[in-house]
Amino acid sequence: MEDAIENIDIGGPVMVRSAAKNFKSVLIIVDPNDYGRIEELLKTNRIDLKIRQNMAAKAFAHTAFYDSQIGKFLRKDAISALELTIPGRRTIDLRYGENPHQAATFYLTPNTNSPLAKLKKMTGRDLSLINLTDINAGLESVKLFKEISAAVIKHNTPCGLALGKTSREALERAIEADPESAFGGVIVLNNPIDINAAHVLSAFKKAGRGNFDIIAAPKINSSAFEYLKDIRESMGIYVFEKIPNESNDKTNIKWLDGGFIVQDNDKVKKGLSKWKIVTKRKPTKLQLTQMEIAWKFIARVKSNSVIIVDGKLPMTRGIGSGQTSRFRSTTIALEQAGKFTDGAILASDSFFPFNDSVMLAAKHKISAIIQQGGSINDSASISAADKAGISMILTGTRAFWH
């Protein structure tokens, strides 16, 4: 703290601000990237009031950026702040925003350890807003696991999540979870891509299932990279180096019209000590393992969500996400899972308000359910599970993700 205080600049910001305030008479330059342009304008006497005002605006933004970092360091707790300024440094001009008629730029907060700070394009398409948010959604999913994991993302939510002993195995499972939705998707892994994993993408195309828009991984070895380039010329291939064990940003921001909400980051933990087995049938060791995986999977699926996880393999079989009805989410997940519901795990990111979803799960031969619990109708859901011979765990915590 003493070292930080000693390094807070007082005179510099004062001089910058006073010069910027007097921009009609003083030309303030805070960015070395402007030196060459301003030099040429000075030589030809083309410095006008508009340029002075723009440079002043840039100067005030620069001192605000500097002060915001000091405030963040001293405050530690953003949620209690009366006034909050979020520092951001421009990094990538995106191909476009949410739609092609919208311009967009990506900013990063200073000193972040996010993998996106080291995101590097190897070849293929530049990023749009959707591409970048899809990569981020993939990172949020795979970073929950120490095991090798893969995610296929469409429109900021997973359509396939899986673990594997190798990148190839994880990738095969994540794609196979929903090959129809995987078309045109974004693939993110937490493990390097080798030639064996690259062959999975080629096989997907050769089978006539389609292509992928973006692939992102910590590293792509040279043989895999050369192979991937030939699959689809426009496919964006990106690397982001290592995923840190924990983000150094303790807060999460949700933007609203005219403002934003700051909340604590949601740390997804196993929480086994707080989980309660509430049915007569107890989960087997394998079921318990699959339920733990399912709870992490669903924590990064857009709410309201219900997912089906394979009874034996660490992969999704059906995802019902973003629905306004939990029963509808259940219906979608079960229909998508098809023949794989027999003996599978069902996870719900919140409680069941009625027993209808449990009864539907029973018809599809689901073997175990993990959900939040806490509804006034918990007893009805538990009773329906007991009647069907389903084991059920209540986590006591919700796993919403909006």
VOPAGU-2260 file (C-alpha; in pm, 1 decimal, decimal comma):
REM VOPAGU-2260
SITE   aa  ch    i         X         Y         Z
SITE  MET   A    0       0,0       0,0       0,0
SITE  GLU   A    1     280,8     245,4      86,7
SITE  ASP   A    2     445,6     178,0    -250,6
SITE  ALA   A    3     115,7     231,6    -432,3
SITE  ILE   A    4      47,9     560,2    -253,9
SITE  GLU   A    5     400,1     681,2    -333,7
SITE  ASN   A    6     341,3     613,7    -702,9
SITE  ILE   A    7      12,9     805,3    -733,3
SITE  ASP   A    8      87,9    1099,3    -964,7
SITE  ILE   A    9     -46,7    1433,9    -846,1
SITE  GLY   A   10     124,0    1694,4   -1065,5
SITE  GLY   A   11      82,0    1511,7   -1397,0
SITE  PRO   A   12    -298,0    1488,2   -1388,7
SITE  VAL   A   13    -323,6    1848,4   -1266,2
SITE  MET   A   14    -119,0    1976,8   -1560,2
SITE  VAL   A   15    -308,8    1761,0   -1808,6
SITE  ARG   A   16    -646,4    1879,2   -1678,4
SITE  SER   A   17    -548,7    2247,4   -1670,0
SITE  ALA   A   18    -413,2    2226,1   -2025,2
SITE  ALA   A   19    -727,2    2048,2   -2142,9
SITE  LYS   A   20    -949,7    2308,3   -1977,9
SITE  ASN   A   21    -763,4    2578,7   -2173,2
SITE  PHE   A   22    -776,5    2389,2   -2503,8
SITE  LYS   A   23    -856,6    2710,2   -2697,4
SITE  SER   A   24    -506,1    2830,1   -2619,4
SITE  VAL   A   25    -320,0    2508,8   -2532,2
SITE  LEU   A   26    -281,6    2191,2   -2737,8
SITE  ILE   A   27    -272,1    1891,3   -2500,6
SITE  ILE   A   28    -135,1    1554,9   -2624,7
SITE  VAL   A   29    -158,5    1251,6   -2394,1
SITE  ASP   A   30    -116,9     969,8   -2646,4
SITE  PRO   A   31     223,2     914,3   -2815,5
SITE  ASN   A   32      32,7     762,7   -3107,8
SITE  ASP   A   33     -86,2    1116,8   -3186,3
SITE  TYR   A   34     265,5    1266,3   -3207,6
SITE  GLY   A   35     317,5    1205,1   -3580,4
SITE  ARG   A   36     -25,6    1331,5   -3685,3
SITE  ILE   A   37      -4,1    1643,4   -3470,3
SITE  GLU   A   38     350,4    1714,9   -3591,7
SITE  GLU   A   39     235,6    1719,1   -3953,4
SITE  LEU   A   40     -61,0    1942,6   -3869,2
SITE  LEU   A   41     167,0    2184,8   -3685,7
SITE  LYS   A   42     406,8    2202,5   -3979,1
SITE  THR   A   43     126,8    2305,7   -4213,8
SITE  ASN   A   44     -52,7    2526,9   -3961,6
SITE  ARG   A   45    -369,7    2318,8   -3975,4
SITE  ILE   A   46    -445,8    2294,4   -3601,4
SITE  ASP   A   47    -802,9    2419,7   -3564,7
SITE  LEU   A   48   -1042,5    2444,6   -3269,2
SITE  LYS   A   49   -1208,3    2110,7   -3347,6
SITE  ILE   A   50    -874,6    1927,7   -3320,1
SITE  ARG   A   51    -793,1    2110,0   -2993,8
SITE  GLN   A   52   -1130,9    2016,8   -2847,1
SITE  ASN   A   53   -1095,9    1650,8   -2950,1
SITE  MET   A   54    -751,1    1632,8   -2791,5
SITE  ALA   A   55    -889,9    1792,2   -2473,5
SITE  ALA   A   56   -1166,8    1532,2   -2459,1
SITE  LYS   A   57    -906,0    1259,7   -2497,0
SITE  ALA   A   58    -702,5    1414,5   -2213,8
SITE  PHE   A   59    -996,3    1423,0   -1971,2
SITE  ALA   A   60   -1078,5    1061,5   -2058,2
SITE  HIS   A   61    -715,6     969,2   -1992,4
SITE  THR   A   62    -703,0    1126,1   -1644,7
SITE  ALA   A   63   -1040,9     967,6   -1561,1
SITE  PHE   A   64    -902,0     630,4   -1673,6
SITE  TYR   A   65    -597,9     681,0   -1449,7
SITE  ASP   A   66    -798,7     792,3   -1145,1
SITE  SER   A   67   -1049,9     509,5   -1184,4
SITE  GLN   A   68    -770,4     254,3   -1145,6
SITE  ILE   A   69    -648,7     421,2    -826,1
SITE  GLY   A   70   -1003,9     424,9    -689,2
SITE  LYS   A   71   -1047,2      56,6    -770,2
SITE  PHE   A   72    -718,1     -33,4    -598,3
SITE  LEU   A   73    -798,6     160,4    -280,4
SITE  ARG   A   74   -1167,4      68,8    -261,6
SITE  LYS   A   75   -1146,5    -309,2    -321,1
SITE  ASP   A   76   -1527,5    -339,7    -301,7
SITE  ALA   A   77   -1699,6    -196,2    -611,1
SITE  ILE   A   78   -2048,5    -284,7    -492,7
SITE  SER   A   79   -2036,2     -39,1    -200,5
SITE  ALA   A   80   -1912,0     255,8    -407,6
SITE  LEU   A   81   -2132,0     566,2    -423,3
SITE  GLU   A   82   -1979,7     658,4    -760,0
SITE  LEU   A   83   -1816,4     410,4    -994,3
SITE  THR   A   84   -1606,1     461,3   -1307,4
SITE  ILE   A   85   -1509,5     158,5   -1514,2
SITE  PRO   A   86   -1171,4     189,8   -1688,4
SITE  GLY   A   87   -1139,7      36,1   -2032,6
SITE  ARG   A   88    -865,5      33,0   -2293,6
SITE  ARG   A   89    -953,0     -11,2   -2660,9
SITE  THR   A   90    -812,7    -336,1   -2798,3
SITE  ILE   A   91   -1001,1    -464,9   -3104,2
SITE  ASP   A   92   -1227,0    -292,1   -3355,7
SITE  LEU   A   93   -1480,2    -565,5   -3422,8
SITE  ARG   A   94   -1607,7    -661,1   -3767,7
SITE  TYR   A   95   -1947,6    -536,2   -3655,8
SITE  GLY   A   96   -2170,6    -541,7   -3348,8
SITE  GLU   A   97   -2475,7    -756,9   -3287,6
SITE  ASN   A   98   -2589,2    -686,2   -3645,9
SITE  PRO   A   99   -2387,4    -579,5   -3951,3
SITE  HIS   A  100   -2518,8    -221,3   -3937,7
SITE  GLN   A  101   -2379,6    -171,2   -3583,0
SITE  ALA   A  102   -2020,2     -62,8   -3524,0
SITE  ALA   A  103   -1845,7    -215,7   -3221,2
SITE  THR   A  104   -1515,3    -204,8   -3033,3
SITE  PHE   A  105   -1381,1    -432,8   -2761,0
SITE  TYR   A  106   -1233,2    -272,3   -2446,4
SITE  LEU   A  107   -1038,3    -446,1   -2169,5
SITE  THR   A  108    -999,4    -334,6   -1811,5
SITE  PRO   A  109    -636,9    -273,3   -1705,6
SITE  ASN   A  110    -436,8    -559,4   -1551,8
SITE  THR   A  111    -707,1    -818,5   -1620,2
SITE  ASN   A  112    -591,7   -1180,0   -1631,1
SITE  SER   A  113    -876,8   -1277,2   -1862,9
SITE  PRO   A  114    -776,1   -1510,4   -2147,1
SITE  LEU   A  115    -945,7   -1258,5   -2379,3
SITE  ALA   A  116    -660,2   -1017,5   -2305,3
SITE  LYS   A  117    -426,0   -1254,3   -2491,3
SITE  LEU   A  118    -670,2   -1358,2   -2762,4
SITE  LYS   A  119    -477,4   -1379,4   -3088,7
SITE  LYS   A  120    -603,3   -1440,2   -3439,7
SITE  MET   A  121    -409,4   -1706,6   -3627,5
SITE  THR   A  122    -613,6   -1697,2   -3948,3
SITE  GLY   A  123    -966,4   -1663,1   -4084,2
SITE  ARG   A  124   -1243,4   -1418,6   -4006,2
SITE  ASP   A  125   -1220,7   -1116,3   -3780,2
SITE  LEU   A  126   -1449,9   -1115,1   -3479,4
SITE  SER   A  127   -1798,5    -970,7   -3457,8
SITE  LEU   A  128   -1966,4    -897,0   -3124,2
SITE  ILE   A  129   -2144,9   -1232,9   -3138,1
SITE  ASN   A  130   -1823,0   -1421,3   -3217,2
SITE  LEU   A  131   -1648,7   -1258,8   -2920,9
SITE  THR   A  132   -1932,7   -1309,1   -2674,4
SITE  ASP   A  133   -1957,7   -1671,3   -2789,4
SITE  ILE   A  134   -1585,5   -1722,2   -2721,0
SITE  ASN   A  135   -1640,2   -1566,8   -2378,7
SITE  ALA   A  136   -1937,5   -1797,2   -2309,0
SITE  GLY   A  137   -1720,0   -2093,3   -2405,5
SITE  LEU   A  138   -1441,4   -1979,7   -2174,9
SITE  GLU   A  139   -1687,7   -1935,0   -1888,8
SITE  SER   A  140   -1798,1   -2295,5   -1941,4
SITE  VAL   A  141   -1466,2   -2476,3   -1984,4
SITE  LYS   A  142   -1275,4   -2288,4   -1715,6
SITE  LEU   A  143   -1491,9   -2451,6   -1448,2
SITE  PHE   A  144   -1308,0   -2777,6   -1508,1
SITE  LYS   A  145    -956,5   -2901,9   -1439,8
SITE  GLU   A  146   -1040,1   -3191,2   -1670,6
SITE  ILE   A  147   -1008,3   -3147,1   -2047,2
SITE  SER   A  148   -1332,6   -2988,8   -2160,8
SITE  ALA   A  149   -1493,2   -2855,3   -2477,3
SITE  ALA   A  150   -1790,7   -2632,1   -2547,6
SITE  VAL   A  151   -1987,0   -2564,9   -2864,4
SITE  ILE   A  152   -2153,2   -2223,6   -2836,8
SITE  LYS   A  153   -2435,5   -2067,4   -3035,9
SITE  HIS   A  154   -2574,8   -1722,2   -2957,7
SITE  ASN   A  155   -2393,9   -1693,8   -2626,8
SITE  THR   A  156   -2513,8   -2023,6   -2480,5
SITE  PRO   A  157   -2384,8   -2381,1   -2500,8
SITE  CYS   A  158   -2544,7   -2634,3   -2732,0
SITE  GLY   A  159   -2291,5   -2899,7   -2631,3
SITE  LEU   A  160   -2063,8   -2942,9   -2328,3
SITE  ALA   A  161   -1834,1   -3236,1   -2259,3
SITE  LEU   A  162   -1526,0   -3362,7   -2080,5
SITE  GLY   A  163   -1275,0   -3612,7   -2217,3
SITE  LYS   A  164    -939,7   -3775,0   -2158,8
SITE  THR   A  165    -808,8   -3597,3   -2470,2
SITE  SER   A  166    -904,8   -3285,6   -2665,6
SITE  ARG   A  167   -1033,7   -3510,3   -2941,6
SITE  GLU   A  168   -1261,1   -3704,1   -2708,0
SITE  ALA   A  169   -1399,0   -3390,8   -2539,5
SITE  LEU   A  170   -1456,5   -3224,4   -2876,3
SITE  GLU   A  171   -1627,2   -3527,9   -3029,6
SITE  ARG   A  172   -1865,5   -3548,1   -2736,1
SITE  ALA   A  173   -1943,5   -3174,5   -2729,5
SITE  ILE   A  174   -2031,5   -3179,6   -3100,2
SITE  GLU   A  175   -2227,1   -3504,6   -3081,2
SITE  ALA   A  176   -2437,0   -3360,0   -2796,2
SITE  ASP   A  177   -2628,9   -3157,4   -3057,1
SITE  PRO   A  178   -2476,5   -3181,8   -3406,7
SITE  GLU   A  179   -2767,5   -2993,3   -3564,5
SITE  SER   A  180   -2706,9   -2683,6   -3349,3
SITE  ALA   A  181   -2329,3   -2718,9   -3377,2
SITE  PHE   A  182   -2345,9   -2603,5   -3739,9
SITE  GLY   A  183   -2198,2   -2252,8   -3762,1
SITE  GLY   A  184   -2103,5   -2261,8   -3394,7
SITE  VAL   A  185   -1804,1   -2146,8   -3194,8
SITE  ILE   A  186   -1579,2   -2411,6   -3039,5
SITE  VAL   A  187   -1379,3   -2342,1   -2723,5
SITE  LEU   A  188   -1147,5   -2583,3   -2541,4
SITE  ASN   A  189    -941,6   -2550,4   -2223,4
SITE  ASN   A  190    -671,5   -2775,7   -2370,8
SITE  PRO   A  191    -449,3   -2742,2   -2680,5
SITE  ILE   A  192    -576,2   -2869,5   -3015,1
SITE  ASP   A  193    -362,3   -3138,7   -3176,6
SITE  ILE   A  194    -398,5   -3308,4   -3514,5
SITE  ASN   A  195    -632,1   -3572,5   -3370,4
SITE  ALA   A  196    -872,5   -3304,6   -3247,4
SITE  ALA   A  197    -845,0   -3125,0   -3581,0
SITE  HIS   A  198    -959,1   -3442,2   -3757,6
SITE  VAL   A  199   -1288,7   -3422,2   -3563,9
SITE  LEU   A  200   -1374,4   -3092,0   -3732,2
SITE  SER   A  201   -1286,3   -3227,9   -4073,1
SITE  ALA   A  202   -1502,3   -3535,8   -4015,9
SITE  PHE   A  203   -1795,7   -3311,5   -3920,7
SITE  LYS   A  204   -1770,0   -3129,6   -4253,8
SITE  LYS   A  205   -1717,1   -3446,7   -4459,3
SITE  ALA   A  206   -2025,5   -3600,8   -4301,5
SITE  GLY   A  207   -2225,0   -3313,4   -4447,3
SITE  ARG   A  208   -2311,5   -3164,5   -4110,4
SITE  GLY   A  209   -2159,2   -2825,1   -4191,7
SITE  ASN   A  210   -1878,4   -2601,3   -4071,5
SITE  PHE   A  211   -1777,5   -2402,1   -3766,3
SITE  ASP   A  212   -1728,2   -2024,5   -3758,1
SITE  ILE   A  213   -1466,5   -1993,4   -3484,2
SITE  ILE   A  214   -1224,2   -2223,8   -3301,7
SITE  ALA   A  215   -1047,9   -2100,1   -2986,7
SITE  ALA   A  216    -804,9   -2289,3   -2764,2
SITE  PRO   A  217    -505,2   -2217,0   -2540,3
SITE  LYS   A  218    -275,1   -2342,7   -2814,1
SITE  ILE   A  219    -293,8   -2508,5   -3155,6
SITE  ASN   A  220       9,0   -2710,8   -3259,4
SITE  SER   A  221     162,7   -2648,1   -3600,6
SITE  SER   A  222      40,5   -2963,0   -3777,0
SITE  ALA   A  223    -314,8   -2908,8   -3648,8
SITE  PHE   A  224    -305,9   -2543,4   -3755,9
SITE  GLU   A  225    -199,2   -2626,3   -4111,6
SITE  TYR   A  226    -470,5   -2891,5   -4128,3
SITE  LEU   A  227    -742,9   -2662,9   -3989,8
SITE  LYS   A  228    -664,0   -2385,4   -4238,7
SITE  ASP   A  229    -766,1   -2613,0   -4525,8
SITE  ILE   A  230   -1101,1   -2714,7   -4375,9
SITE  ARG   A  231   -1262,1   -2374,0   -4428,1
SITE  GLU   A  232   -1082,9   -2058,9   -4539,2
SITE  SER   A  233   -1313,1   -1820,9   -4350,2
SITE  MET   A  234   -1308,3   -2017,0   -4022,8
SITE  GLY   A  235   -1152,3   -1801,7   -3753,5
SITE  ILE   A  236    -873,6   -1976,9   -3562,1
SITE  TYR   A  237    -777,8   -1811,5   -3232,9
SITE  VAL   A  238    -550,8   -1888,1   -2938,5
SITE  PHE   A  239    -560,2   -1734,5   -2589,7
SITE  GLU   A  240    -279,4   -1906,8   -2396,7
SITE  LYS   A  241    -347,8   -2034,9   -2044,5
SITE  ILE   A  242    -676,9   -2001,5   -1857,0
SITE  PRO   A  243    -600,2   -1870,5   -1504,6
SITE  ASN   A  244    -722,1   -2068,3   -1205,4
SITE  GLU   A  245    -924,1   -1769,9   -1088,4
SITE  SER   A  246   -1020,2   -1435,0   -1237,4
SITE  ASN   A  247    -863,7   -1132,5   -1070,3
SITE  ASP   A  248   -1186,9    -939,5   -1125,1
SITE  LYS   A  249   -1420,1   -1014,0    -834,8
SITE  THR   A  250   -1725,8    -847,3    -988,6
SITE  ASN   A  251   -1957,0    -895,9   -1284,1
SITE  ILE   A  252   -2139,5    -620,1   -1473,4
SITE  LYS   A  253   -2483,3    -638,9   -1632,9
SITE  TRP   A  254   -2565,4    -346,3   -1861,7
SITE  LEU   A  255   -2910,9    -185,5   -1855,5
SITE  ASP   A  256   -3059,1     106,5   -2046,1
SITE  GLY   A  257   -2880,3     409,0   -1905,5
SITE  GLY   A  258   -2667,7     223,6   -1650,5
SITE  PHE   A  259   -2541,6    -103,5   -1516,1
SITE  ILE   A  260   -2555,7    -344,1   -1223,6
SITE  VAL   A  261   -2240,9    -460,5   -1044,3
SITE  GLN   A  262   -2258,9    -793,9    -864,8
SITE  ASP   A  263   -2020,8   -1043,4    -708,0
SITE  ASN   A  264   -1884,8   -1305,0    -944,1
SITE  ASP   A  265   -2065,4   -1637,7    -915,5
SITE  LYS   A  266   -1812,0   -1896,0    -803,9
SITE  VAL   A  267   -1946,1   -2237,0    -895,4
SITE  LYS   A  268   -1842,3   -2491,5    -634,5
SITE  LYS   A  269   -1927,0   -2854,6    -582,9
SITE  GLY   A  270   -2092,2   -2780,1    -249,2
SITE  LEU   A  271   -2133,9   -3147,5    -166,5
SITE  SER   A  272   -2138,2   -3076,1     204,8
SITE  LYS   A  273   -2457,3   -2870,5     165,6
SITE  TRP   A  274   -2630,0   -3095,1     -85,5
SITE  LYS   A  275   -2916,4   -3305,8      46,5
SITE  ILE   A  276   -3033,0   -3641,9     -82,0
SITE  VAL   A  277   -3409,4   -3618,8     -30,8
SITE  THR   A  278   -3540,0   -3938,0    -195,3
SITE  LYS   A  279   -3558,3   -4297,0     -80,9
SITE  ARG   A  280   -3327,8   -4405,1    -361,6
SITE  LYS   A  281   -2973,5   -4279,9    -306,9
SITE  PRO   A  282   -2753,3   -4188,9    -604,8
SITE  THR   A  283   -2477,5   -4431,5    -694,8
SITE  LYS   A  284   -2116,5   -4316,0    -694,7
SITE  LEU   A  285   -2129,5   -4276,7   -1073,6
SITE  GLN   A  286   -2456,4   -4084,8   -1057,7
SITE  LEU   A  287   -2313,5   -3852,2    -794,9
SITE  THR   A  288   -2012,1   -3780,4   -1018,1
SITE  GLN   A  289   -2240,1   -3711,7   -1314,2
SITE  MET   A  290   -2458,8   -3485,0   -1100,7
SITE  GLU   A  291   -2155,1   -3279,2    -998,1
SITE  ILE   A  292   -2061,4   -3238,3   -1364,0
SITE  ALA   A  293   -2421,0   -3153,7   -1455,5
SITE  TRP   A  294   -2436,0   -2879,9   -1190,0
SITE  LYS   A  295   -2126,0   -2713,1   -1334,8
SITE  PHE   A  296   -2258,1   -2749,9   -1689,3
SITE  ILE   A  297   -2591,9   -2588,5   -1611,0
SITE  ALA   A  298   -2427,8   -2298,9   -1426,1
SITE  ARG   A  299   -2323,6   -2161,5   -1767,1
SITE  VAL   A  300   -2642,3   -2234,3   -1961,2
SITE  LYS   A  301   -2882,2   -1942,4   -2011,0
SITE  SER   A  302   -3172,9   -1951,0   -1765,7
SITE  ASN   A  303   -3440,4   -2078,9   -1726,7
SITE  SER   A  304   -3260,8   -2401,0   -1805,6
SITE  VAL   A  305   -3288,8   -2775,4   -1769,9
SITE  ILE   A  306   -3023,4   -3007,4   -1910,1
SITE  ILE   A  307   -2984,1   -3381,3   -1959,3
SITE  VAL   A  308   -2640,6   -3530,7   -1894,7
SITE  ASP   A  309   -2550,2   -3879,3   -2010,9
SITE  GLY   A  310   -2581,3   -4148,6   -1744,6
SITE  LYS   A  311   -2221,2   -4260,0   -1790,7
SITE  LEU   A  312   -2032,0   -4016,4   -2015,5
SITE  PRO   A  313   -1942,7   -3660,4   -1902,8
SITE  MET   A  314   -2142,4   -3483,9   -2175,9
SITE  THR   A  315   -2474,1   -3311,8   -2232,4
SITE  ARG   A  316   -2741,8   -3493,8   -2427,1
SITE  GLY   A  317   -3012,5   -3228,4   -2419,8
SITE  ILE   A  318   -3023,9   -2858,7   -2331,3
SITE  GLY   A  319   -3344,0   -2662,4   -2275,3
SITE  SER   A  320   -3230,2   -2302,6   -2220,8
SITE  GLY   A  321   -3369,4   -1950,9   -2206,5
SITE  GLN   A  322   -3730,9   -2056,4   -2161,3
SITE  THR   A  323   -3993,9   -1874,3   -1957,7
SITE  SER   A  324   -4142,2   -2203,9   -1840,8
SITE  ARG   A  325   -3938,9   -2464,1   -1652,6
SITE  PHE   A  326   -4164,9   -2739,1   -1782,2
SITE  ARG   A  327   -4097,6   -2618,9   -2137,7
SITE  SER   A  328   -3722,8   -2623,8   -2068,1
SITE  THR   A  329   -3760,5   -2981,0   -1941,1
SITE  THR   A  330   -3960,0   -3081,7   -2248,6
SITE  ILE   A  331   -3701,3   -2937,9   -2489,0
SITE  ALA   A  332   -3408,7   -3101,2   -2306,9
SITE  LEU   A  333   -3575,7   -3441,9   -2297,2
SITE  GLU   A  334   -3685,0   -3427,8   -2661,3
SITE  GLN   A  335   -3335,6   -3331,7   -2770,1
SITE  ALA   A  336   -3177,3   -3609,5   -2565,2
SITE  GLY   A  337   -3400,8   -3867,9   -2734,3
SITE  LYS   A  338   -3293,1   -4228,0   -2668,4
SITE  PHE   A  339   -3022,8   -4111,9   -2426,5
SITE  THR   A  340   -3270,9   -4020,1   -2150,1
SITE  ASP   A  341   -3280,0   -4380,1   -2022,7
SITE  GLY   A  342   -3062,5   -4376,3   -1709,5
SITE  ALA   A  343   -2953,0   -4014,6   -1765,6
SITE  ILE   A  344   -2916,2   -3724,6   -1519,4
SITE  LEU   A  345   -3150,4   -3425,0   -1523,4
SITE  ALA   A  346   -3031,8   -3091,1   -1380,6
SITE  SER   A  347   -3245,5   -2781,4   -1322,2
SITE  ASP   A  348   -3086,0   -2443,1   -1246,8
SITE  SER   A  349   -3362,7   -2359,5    -996,6
SITE  PHE   A  350   -3642,1   -2538,4    -812,5
SITE  PHE   A  351   -3943,8   -2705,0    -971,1
SITE  PRO   A  352   -4256,9   -2503,3    -888,3
SITE  PHE   A  353   -4468,0   -2812,3    -959,8
SITE  ASN   A  354   -4407,4   -3185,2    -991,0
SITE  ASP   A  355   -4490,3   -3191,3   -1365,9
SITE  SER   A  356   -4123,9   -3181,9   -1477,1
SITE  VAL   A  357   -4035,5   -3471,8   -1246,2
SITE  MET   A  358   -4328,3   -3675,3   -1375,8
SITE  LEU   A  359   -4221,1   -3605,5   -1733,8
SITE  ALA   A  360   -3864,5   -3706,6   -1646,3
SITE  ALA   A  361   -3997,2   -4034,2   -1505,7
SITE  LYS   A  362   -4171,9   -4112,4   -1834,6
SITE  HIS   A  363   -3836,4   -4072,2   -2009,4
SITE  LYS   A  364   -3662,3   -4303,4   -1757,4
SITE  ILE   A  365   -3436,1   -4038,4   -1601,8
SITE  SER   A  366   -3243,0   -4200,9   -1316,5
SITE  ALA   A  367   -3138,0   -3899,4   -1107,2
SITE  ILE   A  368   -3227,1   -3531,9   -1067,3
SITE  ILE   A  369   -3027,1   -3243,4    -922,3
SITE  GLN   A  370   -3200,8   -2912,6    -855,5
SITE  GLN   A  371   -3202,2   -2618,6    -617,1
SITE  GLY   A  372   -3503,0   -2703,4    -404,4
SITE  GLY   A  373   -3679,4   -2452,2    -184,3
SITE  SER   A  374   -4020,9   -2454,4    -352,3
SITE  ILE   A  375   -4336,6   -2486,1    -143,2
SITE  ASN   A  376   -4406,3   -2786,9    -366,9
SITE  ASP   A  377   -4077,5   -2966,8    -298,2
SITE  SER   A  378   -4264,2   -3249,0    -125,6
SITE  ALA   A  379   -4472,7   -3311,5    -438,7
SITE  SER   A  380   -4159,6   -3330,4    -656,6
SITE  ILE   A  381   -3986,6   -3560,1    -406,6
SITE  SER   A  382   -4293,5   -3782,0    -388,6
SITE  ALA   A  383   -4305,5   -3807,0    -769,3
SITE  ALA   A  384   -3936,4   -3899,2    -774,6
SITE  ASP   A  385   -3988,1   -4166,5    -505,8
SITE  LYS   A  386   -4278,7   -4312,2    -698,7
SITE  ALA   A  387   -4061,4   -4340,9   -1011,5
SITE  GLY   A  388   -3754,8   -4470,2    -827,3
SITE  ILE   A  389   -3552,2   -4158,2    -914,4
SITE  SER   A  390   -3282,1   -4030,0    -679,6
SITE  MET   A  391   -3291,6   -3655,8    -617,6
SITE  ILE   A  392   -3047,4   -3406,1    -470,2
SITE  LEU   A  393   -3132,2   -3052,3    -357,1
SITE  THR   A  394   -2830,7   -2820,1    -375,8
SITE  GLY   A  395   -2974,6   -2533,5    -169,7
SITE  THR   A  396   -2825,1   -2286,2    -417,8
SITE  ARG   A  397   -2949,3   -2150,7    -749,2
SITE  ALA   A  398   -2747,6   -2155,8   -1072,2
SITE  PHE   A  399   -2903,1   -1878,8   -1282,0
SITE  TRP   A  400   -2697,1   -1735,8   -1570,0
SITE  HIS   A  401   -2845,9   -1447,6   -1770,9
